[in-house]
Amino acid sequence: MSDIHKEELGVEKRFVTLSEAAKMNNVTRQAIYVAIKQKKLRAYKNPTRWIIEIDDLDQYKKLRYSRSK
């Protein structure tokens, strides 16, 4: 099902790729990959690519921009 059809049906996209996550956070793909390897961002490896749940990405954004490190 394409993204256009999902939007028409009101179905939210729950996962993003590593590249999409990088664009959403205005960082490089490598920065996202490092966050995954450091266990700062939860991601899942399907047979061909990494996928990240939107909720996990939102949580990572909050941690990344918080003052307490």
Secondary structure, DSSP 8 states (H G I E B T S, - for coil): --HHHHHHHT----EEEHHHHHHHHTS-HHHHHHHHHTTSS--EE-SSSEEEEHHHHHHHHHHHT-S--
